[in-house]
Amino acid sequence: MLQRHETNRQRRAAFTLMEMLVVVAIIVALAGLGGYYFMGALEEAKVDAGKTNLKTLTNACDAYSMKRGGYPDSLQQLLNKDEMGGPYVKGPEFLLDPWGHPFNYDKGGAKNQQMAPDISFNHPKTGEMYGNWPKGR
C-alpha cells in the first residue's frame, strides 16, 4: 500500500500538458498586449522627437539669419561652414524627421506670417502635419 501511494506522488510531481499550454497561452496574451501598447508609445515618442527637431531647426535658422541677415534658401545650407560661421546643425541626419523623410521647408513662412520660415513634417501613417508655427494656423 505504501508503494502505491509513492507512485501517485511521483505522477503528480510534474505539470500536465494542459497546465503548460494554459501558462504559455497566458504569457503569449500578455506579451501581445504589451507589444501593442509599446508600439503606440513608440509612435508618440517619434512625434515628440520630430517636434523637438523642429525647434532645433528653427533655432538653427534663426542663428543663420542673425549672422547672414536672412534665412537660408534650403535646410541644406545649415550644413555649410564658411567665414560667416556654421555649420548650424551637426550633420545631415538632423535634416530628416524621425521616419527618415526630409523636413518640409518654406523660406517664405506663410504660416509664420512671413516672419520666419515654415518647417514641418507629416506623420506617415495619419498624415497629420506638425510645424514650427503657432497652433491654429
Summary of the structure (lengths in Angstrom):
residues: 137
radius of gyration: 28.6
end to end distance: 87.3
largest distance: 100.7
contacts: 315
relative contact order: 0.11
helix: 54%
strand: 11%
